[in-house]
Amino acid sequence: MIDNHAVKVIAVSSGKGGVGKTSVSVNLAVGLAKRSKSVMLMDADLGMANIDIMLGINPRYDLFHVITGECSLEEVIVEGPMGIKIVPAASGIGRMAELSVAEQAGLINAFDDLRCSVDVLVVDTAAGISTSVISFSKAAQEILVVVCDEPASITDAYALIKVLNQEHGVRRFQILCNMVSDAEHGKRLFAKMLRTAEIYLDVSIAYMGSIPMDGKLREAVRMQTAVLESFPYASSSIAFQRLAKKVESLPAQPPTTGYLEFFIGKNSQSEGKIMGSSR
């Protein structure tokens, strides 16, 4: 039986690589699972996947097999820490990095047919402004942009926001400052982003907090585990717990008419039930 309750979809994106985006995606998913949510984590860095590597998982199938018709989306899902449902992608397959917009849309649509119950889908996109990043970000309800305090990261994060805003009409963004020295450092970094965006773009930007530099986080990466599992009391783990709480508290957004979205059929049905019950 298909569960038609609404699914919250969070795209985790960044302007450039090397800012810890995948680590954020993994630990956000684990943090939400610890809050008793049914979580699905999609590796949407289609040609350079690394969630499976980060978690020490060896999936038999991945999204390449879905694209080629060898199996269904349901069949590629593997279980990760805390019962997270992981949708693995391929690594080192150029064909996956060059999917057409129609093929990307096909992947997004495939989530509507999943029979498993999901509360939150976390989508770990590629870095930059490729068509896949744009497609998957637009198909989410919220876009969490990960930035660290270096000029290229700030400039490229702004470029990502600008493209999504001016070329695709996206107006709402959440900012997470990663690898900061302390909370005040994170706030200063966010203020830099906010000043530039407010001057040049018609956007709403919210601060989702910061993740500190933490040796335990690097150690967890080497161990191929989530820091929230291996070192639950580390400073980064506490910060990820706060992030998960903030993401959980984000208001549910109704489906956007005219835009392709993950779980649009399920969310539309749920929205109809909510609206119908209020009449």
C-alpha positions, 0 to 999 in steps of 0.5 A: 500500500502506498503511503500518501502522507506529505514528504519534506524534500531538502536539497543540500547544494554548494557552489563548489566542491570541498566544502563538506556538503556530502558530510552535511547530507549524511549527518543531517539524514542521521540527525533526522532519523534520530528524531524518529523520522523516516529518512531517505538519502539520495546521492544526486552527484550522479557521476561522482557519487561518494555517499556509499564510500563515506558510509562504507556501503557496497550497493549491488545496484545504483541509479545507473542501473535505473537509467539503463532500465536494469532495475527499478528505483525501489530495487537500488535502495539500501539500508544505512545507519539508523535505518536510513534508506539510501539511493546510491549513484554511480561513480566514474561513469561519464554517462551519468554526469551527462543525463538529459533534462528529460532523464533527470525528470524521469528520475524525479518522477520515479520517486512518486512510485515508491511504496515505502513510507518516507518523512524526509528526502535529503538530496545530496546534489553535485557542486556547481550549477550543472543542469542536474544541480538545477533540476534537483534543487528546483524539485526540492521544497528547501535548498540548503546551501553549504558555504565555508569561509573562503573566497571561492566558496562564498563567490560560487555559493552566491553564483548558485543562488543567483542562477536559481533565483534569476533564471529559475524563479527560486526565492527561498534559500537556507544557508549553513556555514561549515568548518567555522572556528566558533558560532560567531564566525558562522554568523559573520560568514552568513552576514557576508552572504546576506549583504551581497544577496540583499543588494543584488537579488530578490531572495529570502535567505535564512540562517540554519546555523554552523558546523564547527571544525572538529577532529572527530568529524574528520576521524568519522570520515576516515572510519566511514561512519557518520560522526553522529553515530561514532561520536555523538557528543562531539562538537560537530555532532551537537551542531548537526543535532541542532541542524536536524531540529531546525530542518524538522521545524521548517514549515511544510511547503505546498506543491508548486504548480507548474514545477516538477517536484519529488513526490509531487503526486503524494504531496499533492494528494496530501495537500488536497486532504488537508485543504479538504478537511479544513473546508 
